[in-house]
C-alpha cells in the first residue's frame, strides 16, 4: 500500500486538480441551467430556482464559513490545487455574484411573467383591489402582528441578535423630537413566505377563472410597519438576510454524553459568525455600513440583490395543483414478486436488487415490518443516518423491541442538519428499550445496513439489506439509490462483525467480501485500479466506470491518472464535485467525465471494473472523498448475481454514458458542456429510460405470473 501511494505522489501538482469548492459551484451552475431549461415545464423551473438557492445557502454555511475560519486562524497555505483560502474565497465571490445576477434577472423577467400568463400572480400590493387589501390587513392584525417583535438599536439597547437565514427589515424611525434611530423587525418564518390571497380573503365574487394570487409576506409587513412604531415616523425600511457558520465543531473525545454534546452544539450553532449579508438593491449605504459594522463582517461578505431575498422559499409554488405546469408524475413500481410471498422466503431463494425511486421503497419498509411481526425473528440491527420526520421504520423497530426482540440501532447524531430529528428518534427508540448507540468517536457512521437474525428449521439464519442511500421514505422518492437483499453467508458474517465494531470493540482489519472505510476502502480501490493497469498491459484492454456523487481524494485521482496513462479506458459519472482534470494529453486523455442533473438526484455509487472480462461491480455508501475514506464508517459490497451485474452495467451505467439530453461533459477548463446528440442520433434521457424500463419490466413480470396461473 505504501509503495502504491508513494508512486502516485508524482501526480500531486496543482495543475492536475480542480479546487473542490469551485467545482461545487459548477455543479450549482448545472442546477441553474436546469432552471433555465426551455424544455422544462414552468413549475419545474421554479423548483430548480429554489434548489439553486437552497444549495447556495448550505454552501455558505459550511464551505465558505470553513474557508473564513482558516483565514481567522492565519492559515494561508495552498491546498493541492494550488489555491490559498483567500484566493478560493475571491474566486467564489467572482463566480457566485454573476450567477446570482443571472438567476434573478431570469426570475424577474421570465418566471414572473410566465407565471402570470398561467394565472399564477405574485402581486405587488398596489395591484390588489380594496377588498383584497382590507382582507390582508385584517389577516395581518390577527395572524402576523402578534408574532412580530420590533427591536430598537440605541445606546441603551445593543444591536439585536439576528438568526441564520432569517429575513429582516432594517428600519429608520424618527421620534417627535427629531431623533432618528435604527430598528429591526424579523419576518416570522413560522408563516408562509408567499401568502395565497384567496385562502385569506373570500371575495364576494368567487369566480377567479382558475387564477391564484400571492403576495410576499414581507410586503404586507412593510405596509403595516407604522403599527409597530405608534407615534413615530417610519422613514424607510429595507430587507436584509444573513448567513451564519453552522458547521458544528464537536470535541467527542472530551464528552461524557455525546447526545447532550450534540444538543449543546445545536444551540451554539445559531451564534456562529456571519459569513454572508444579503441586502436589497435600494438599501442606502449608511444602513449597509451599520449592518456591516455590527455584524462584524467586511464589504467582501456583502451581496446586493435585485429582487426578493431567499428565493429557496418559492418551492411552495411547486405544490400548486397544476399538472400541466409540471412533469408527468411518476409512481415507483413495486416488483410483483414482493406481493406474493413472505419476504424472507423470497430473499432465501436468491439475492434481490432494488433500485429507487424507479422501484418502490415499500419492500425495504416491509422487510423491517415483517421482521418486527415475525415470531421467529430474534434480532434486528440497523444503521440510521438521515431518518426523516415521520419514519415508519422507526415505528416498526419500536414495535419489535416491545415484542421482546433484540433490537440494536446506530443513530448517527452528527448527520448534518438532521441532528435534532435524529436526537428525537434516538430518545423514542431508547424509551422502547432499543439498544441505541451513537457511533464511534471521531467518525460518522454513513454505512446503510440492516441485519435480521431469524430462527429457522435448520438453525439460525441471517438476512441483510445493504444500500447506497438512507432509510428515509421521503428521499427514496427523489434520490436514485440501489439496495441489495441477501443471505450470502460471507456478507452476512461481515455485516455482523461491522455491527460488533460499531456497538462494541473490534480491531478487525480484514473482511470477507465487504470493504470498510476507514479500515481498508482506499487500499482496496487502489489495488483494484492497479489490477486494471496490470491487465491492460498483459491483455490489452482495461475499463473502469465509476458512478458517484463526488471525486476528491488525491490518491484515487492520481491512481486514475496512472491508469489512463497506461491505456485503461475510464468513464466517470460524477454528479457533483470532481477535482480530476479530464482529457489532458499525456495525463488523462483516456478519462471522460460526465454529470447528470435531472428530475431525480443522482445518489447511487456504482464501481465497475472490467477485470479482463471477469467483470466486477461494487455498490457503496461512499464517495471517493477523504471524509468518506478517512472520517466515516462506510461499506462497499460486491454484486455477484450475473443478472444483477448485467442490469447495472447495461441499464444504469451505459445509459448514463449514452445520455445526450441531461448529461454534461467536463472539459479540462473545469467548465461543463452539454453532451449534445450527433446528427440523427436517438435521444437518450437516462432517467426517463429507467422510468420506462421499470414500468415495462413490471408489466412483463405480471404477464409471466398470470401465464403460470
N, C-alpha and C positions, 0 to 999 in steps of 0.2 A: 504493500500500500504506500509506504513512504517513497519508494522508488518511482511509482506512478506519479505521485503528487510532485515530487522533485522535478521530474521530466516535463511536467506541464507548466512550470513557473516561467518558462521562456515566453509564454503567451501573455503574461501579465504586463501588458503595455497599454497605456491609456487609449491609444487609437483602436484597440481591439474590443473596447467595451463602451456601450451606451450608458449614460447615467440613469439609474433606476427611476428617479423622480421625474426626470424629463421624459422617460419612456412611458411612465404612467400618464403624464399629461397628453401624450399622443393617443393613449387608449381613450381618455376622455374626449379627445378630438373626434375619435371614431363614434362615440356616443352622440356628440354634437352633429356629426354628419348624418346619423340616423334621424335626428330631429329635422334635418334639412331635406331628407329623402323625399323627392316629389312623388314617389310611388306609394308612400305610406298613407293610410287614412289619417284624417286630421287629428283625431284624439290619440292616435298612436304617436304622432309627432309631439303632442303635448306631453305624453308620458316620457318621451326621451328628453324633452326640455327639463322636466322635473328630475330625472335621473342624473342629468349633467350637473345640475346644481347640488343635488344631494351628494354625489361623488366628490364634488369640489369642496363642500363643507368638511367632509371627513378627511380629505387630503390636507387641508389647512390644520385641522385639529390634531392630526397625527404626524404627518411628514414635515410640513412646514414648521410646526412647533418644535419638532426634533432638531431640525437644522438651526433654528434660532437658539435652542438650548446649547448647541455646540458652540455657537458664537459667544454666548454668555460665559461658557466655560473656557473661552480662549483656545478653542480647537480650530486650527487653521490648516491642518494637513489635508492634502488632497486624497480623495478616495481612488479606487483602482482605475476609474475613468479619467483621472487627472484633474478633476474639478474640486475646489475647496468649497466648504459650506456657503461662504459668501457668494462665490461665483454661481453656485446652484440656485441660491435664492434670487439672485439677479436675473438669471435665465428664466426661472419660474415666473417672476413678475412680467418679464418681457413676453412670455408666451401666453399667460393667463389673460392679461388685460385685452389684447386684441380678440381673443376667443370670446370673452365676455361681451365686448362691444358687438361682435358678430351675432351672438345669440340674442342679445337684447334688441338689436335692430330687426332681427327676424321676428322676434316675438311681437314687437310693436307694429311693424309694418306689414307682416304677413299673417301671423297666427291670429291676432286680434281681429283683423278684417275678415279672415276666413271663418272664424267662429261666428261673427255677425251674419255672414252670408248663410250660415247654417242655423240661424236663430238662437245662437248662444251669445248673450250680450254681457260683457263685463263693462258695466256702465260707470261713467262719472256721475256724481250726484246731480249735476246741473242738467242731466239728460232725463231725470225722473219726473214723473207727474207729482202734483202737490199731494195727492192721496198716498202715493208710494213714499214720498219723503216724510209725511206725517207718521205713517206706519213704522218706518225705520227709526224715526226719532223716539217714538213710544217704546220700540224694542230696545233702543239704546238705554233709555232711562230704567227699564225693567231688568234687562239681562246683562248689559255691559257696564253701565255706570257703577253699580255696586262693587265690581271687582277691580276697578281702576284705582291706582294709588299715585297721586301726584307727589313727586319728591323734589323738594327745593334744594338748591345749592347756594349757600351763602356762608359767611364766616362762622355762623353758629351751627351750621349743618353741613357735614362733609359730603363730598361727591358720592352719589349713591352707587351701591353695588349694581352691576349690570350683568345679567346671566348670559350664558353661552347661547348663541344663535337666536337670542330674543330680539324682536323688533321693538324699537322705542322711538319716541319723539323727543328731540331736543327743542326746548321751548324758551322763548324770551318773553318775559312778562314785565309789565310796568305797573308800579303802585301809584296811588293817587298823588303821592309826594314827588313823583317823577323818577324814583329809583327804579333801576332795571335789574332784573335777576334772571338767572338760568334755572330751569326746571326740567325734570324728565318724567315722562309717562310711558310705562311699558304697555305694549299691545298684548292683551292676555292670550296665551297660547292654548287655553282650555276651550276656546270658542273657534269655530271655523274661520279660516282666513278669508275665504270668499263666502259672503252671506247671500243665500238664494232668496231673492226678494219675494217670490210667490209663496215661499214657506213661511214668511213673516207677515206679509201684507196680503190680505184676502180682498182683491178688488171687487167692486160691485159687479163689474162686467168680467166674468171669469173666462171668457173666450180669449186665450192667449195665442191661438193658432199654432200651438206647439212650441212657442218661444219660451226660453228660460232666461231670467235676468239675474245677474250677480252684481254686488258691489264689494270692493275691498273693505274689510272691517276697519282698516286704518283711516280710510277716507271718512267713514261715519264718525269715528272718534275725533278726528281733526275738526270736523264741522261742529262738534259739540264741546270743544275744549274750554270754552268760556264757562261752562257749568262746573268745571273742576277748579276754576280760579275765580270765585264770585267776588265782585267788587274790584277786580283787577282787569287790566287790558292785556289780552294775548296779542303781542305784536307780530310774532312769526313762529312757525313750528315746522321742523323738518325731520324726516325719518333717518335713523341710523341703525346699524346692526353690527354686533361684534362676534368674533370667533375666538374661543379660548383654547389653550393647550389642554387636551383631555386625555393625554396618554398617561395612564397610571404607572407610577414607579413603585414597585412592590418589593420590599425587603423581606422575602419569605423566610430566609434563614434566621431572622430575628423575631419571628412571630410565634406566639404560643397558640393562636387560633386563627387559621387562615380566613375563615368565614368572617370573623369580626374585622380582620385587617382589610379585606376587600370592601366591606361596608364602609369603613372609615375612609378608604381611598376614594370611594364613590362620592362621599360627602366632600372630600377635598378637591375632587375634580372640578367642581363648579367655581373654584377660586384660582384655577390655572391662569397663567399670564395670557394677556390678549395678544393674538398673533395677526389679526386682521380687523380692520374697521371699514365697513361699507357705509357710504352716505349717499343720499340722493343728490342729483346733479346740482340743484339750485341752492344747496346749503351754503351760507356765506362763510368766508374764510375765518371770521372770528369764532364761529361756532366750531368749525373743524379744529382750530387751534386749541380751543377749550377742551374738546374731547381728547385730542392727541396728548395734551399735557397731563390731563387727569387719568387717562388710561395708561399712561407711561409707555407710549409707543412712539414711533417716528413716522414721518411722511411716507416712508417706503412701505409702511403697513396699510396705507390708505388706498381704498378702491372707490372711485367716484362712479356711480351707477346712473345710467339714463333710463330709469324705469323703476318698477316695483322691486324692492329688495326681497331676497329669499324666495326665488321662484320655484323651489322644490315643492312648495305648498300647492302648486297647480295640479298635482296628481289627482286631487279630488274631482277635477273635471273629467278624468278618465272613467270615473264611476257612473257618469251620466248614462241613462238607458237609451243610447243612440247607436244601435248596432251597425247602422250604415256608415258611421264615422269610425269604426274600429275594424280590426282584422276579424275574419270569421272565427268564432270561438272554437277552440279545440278541447275535447274532453278526453282525458287519458283513458287508454284501453286497459281493461283488466283481462289478462290472458285467461282464456276459458278453462285451462287446467286447474286454476285456483278455485273454480266454482263447484267442483265435483267431489273433491277428496279432502280428507284431513291433510293439513299442510305438512305434517311430519312424515306421513306415508309418501307424499309427493317428493320431498327432499331425499327421503331414503332411497328412492328409485334412481335419481341422478341429480347432478348439480342443476340449479335453476339460475339463469341470468335474467335480471330485470332492469330495464333502462327507463329512467324518468326524464322528463314528465310525459314521455310518449306512452309509457305503460304506467299504470296507476301505482301509487304508493300504498294503496289499501292492503296488498298482501304482506307488506312489512309490518303494518299495524296489526293485521290479523295474526301474524306469527307471534307477536307478544301477547295478544288477546288469548289465543289458543293455549299458549304456554301458561298463562295465568289460570285458565279454566281447567286444563287437563290434570286430573288427579295423579297421573304418572310422572308429571314433571316435578323434579326435585329442586332444581335451582335455575335461576336466571341471572346472568351478569351482563351489564351493558355500560357503554360509554355514552355520555350525553354532552354535546358541545354547545350547539345552539338549539334550544328545546322548543321555543315558540311560546305564544301566550296561552293557548288552550290545548294542551297536549293530551290526546287520548293514550299515548304510550305511557306517560307517567301515571295516568289513571289505572292502567292495567298492571303496571308494576306495583302500585299500592295495593291493588286487589290481590295480587299474587302473594304479597307479604302477609296480608290479612288471612290468606288461606294457608298460612304457616309454611310457605315455600321459602327456601333460602334465596334472598334477592340482594344482590350487591350492585351498586351503581356508582360509577365515577362521574361526578358532575364537575365539569370544568368551570370554575368560578371566574377564570381570567379570560373568558371569551369576550372580546372587546365589544362594548355597548350592549351586551346581553347579561352583564354581571348581576343586575338587580333581579331580572327574571329568573336566572339560574339559582340565585340565593333563595328566592321564594320556593322554587320547586325542590331544592335540596332540603329545606325545612319540612315541606309537606311529606317528602319521602321518609325523612327521619322520624316524623310523628307516627308513621305507619309501621315502623320497625324495620325499614330497609337499611341495610348497611351502606352508608353513604361515605365515600372518600372523595377528596378534592385534588388528588393527583400528586405528583412528585415535586419537591422543592426545585425551583428554577426552571421547570418545564411545563409547557401547556400540553394537555393531552388532547390531540386533534384526531386521533385514530377513531374510526367508526366501526364498532364491533358489538355484536350480541352473541352470547353463548347460552344455549339452553341445554340443561342436563336432564335426561329422561330415563326412567326405569322401564326396561322392555323385557320380553321373554328371555332373550339371550344375554341379558345383562344391561348395564348402564350404557347409554349411547348419548353422544354429544351432537348437537345441531348448531350451526353457526351461520350468522348473516354478517357479511363484510360489505362495506360501501365506500364510495368515493365522496359521499355527501352526508349531510346531517340527518338526524332523526327528527325532522321538522316537517309537519304535514303541509305547511304553507309554502316554504321554499321549494318543496318537492314538486309543486305545480309549475314553477318558473325556472328552476335550475336544472340543467342537464346533468344527471348522475347515473351511476351504474352500481347495482348491488348484486351480490352473489350469495345464494343459499347453498350450503354444502354440508355433507357429513364426512368429507375427506378426513381420515384419521390423523394424518400428519398436520393438516391445517388446524383441526380442532385441538390437537395437543399443543400446537404453537399458541393458539388463542388462549387456552387455559393458562399457559405459562406467562403470557403477557399480562393477563389479569392478575396473576400472582405477583408479577413485577410491579403492577400498579397499586395493589392493595396491601402487599406485604414487603418482603425484602428479597431481592434477587440480584445476583451478579452475572446472570446468564448472558453470554455474548454470541451464541450461535442458535439459530432456529432451523427447523427442518425445511419449511417451504416459504415462510414469510421473511421479508427483510424489514427491519425495525429501526426507525430513527429514534434517538440519536446514536444507536448502537452500531449499525452496520449498513445503513441505506446508501450513503455516499460511496462507501467502499464497494458495495455490490454493483452499483451502477457504473462506477469507473471500470470494474472488472468486465462487466458485460459489454461496454463500449470497446474496451481493449480486445476482447474476444472478436468483436466485429472487425476490428482492424486486422487481426491475425487472419481471419477468414478471407478478407478481401485480398490480402497478399497471397494466400495459398490457393484460393479457388476463384478469385477474380470478381466476386460480387459481394457487396455488403449494403445493407439498407437499414436505416433507423427511422421510425416515425414516432415522435413524441407529441402527445396532445396534453396540454396543461394550461394553468392559468398564468403562471409567471416563471420566467427563466432568468435567474440572477446569480446563482452560485458560480464563482470564478473557476473553480476546479473542473466542474462539469462542463462549463462553456469551453474551457481550454481543451478538455478531452474531445469535445465535438469538433473543435478546430483541427486537432490532430487527426481525427477520423476523416474529416473532409480532405485534408492534405494527402491522406493515404488512399483516397479513392472511394470512401464509403459515401453512398448517397444518403442525404439526411433531409427529411421533411419535418418541420416543426410547426405545430398548430398551437399558437400561444395567444390566448385571449387578451391578456393584459400586458404586464411588463416583460420586455425582452431586452436584456443587456448584451446579447450576442449580436455582432455585426455580420450580416449575411452577404453573400455574393461578392466577396473581395477576392480578386485573383491572387492565387498563391496562399490563401488563408482559408477562405470559406466559400469558394465558388461552387462547391457541391451542396451547400446548405441553402434551403429555401424556407422562409418563414412566412406564414400567413396568419391572419387573425379574423375571427368571425364574430361580429356583433349583430345580434338579431333579436327575434321575438323572445327567445329564452336566453338566460345567462349560461354560457358555456362553462361548465364547472367540473366535468369529469376529467380525470387524469388517466391516460392510457399510454403505455410504453411498449412499443413493438420493436423486436429485434429479429432480423431475417435469419441469422444464425445458420448460414449455408443451407437454407431450405428447411431446417428443423425449427420452424418459426416459434418464437416465444412471445407471449403477451402478458403484461403485468398491469394490474389496476392499483391505484393508490389513493390515499387521502392526502398525499403530499405533493406540493410543487417542488421545483428544484431551486430552492432558496436557502440561504444559510439558516433562516429562522426555522424552516421545516426540517432541515437536516441536523441541526445542532441544538435547537432550543424547544423542540416539540417531540412528543411521542407520536409517531406516525407508523402506519403499516403499508406495506406493498405486498400484494398477493398475486400468485400466478393463476392464469386461466388455462385449464388443462383440456377441457372438453373440445374436440375438434370443431363441432358445430358452433360453439360459442366463439372460438377463435376466428372462424370464418366470418361470422356475423360482425364481430368487432372490426375486423380488417376491411371487409368489403362494404359494409353498410354504414359504419361510423367513420373510420379513418379515411377511406378512399373517397367517400362522398364529400368529406371536408376538403380534401385536396383538390377535388374537381369543382368545388363551389365557385361559380362565376357570377353570383348575384350579391351575396353578402360578404364574401371573402375579400380582404385587402392583403396586399403583398408588401412586406417590409423591404425598403431599399437600404443600401449602405449609408445613406444620409441620415437614417433614423425616421424618415417620413414613410407613410403608407400610401399606396395607390390601389384603386380597385382592380381586382382580377377580372377585367372585362372579357367577355367571350370573344373568341375569334369568329371570323365570318362563317355563318351557317352553323355554328356550334350550338347544340341544345343548351338551354338554360338549366342550371342545376343549383337549387337552393337547398343546402344540406338539411336545414331544419324542416322545411316543407316536405322534403323527401322522406324524412324519418316519421313525420306525422302520417303521411300516406302509407308508408310501409307498415306502421303499427296497425292501422285500420285494416289494411288488406290481409296482414298475417292473422289477425284475429278472426276475420271472416273465413279464411281458408281453414283455420283450425276448427271453427264451429261446423263448417260443412263436413269435414272429415269425421267429427264426432257424431254428427247426425247420420252419416252414411253407415257408420259402425252399428248404430242402433237399428 
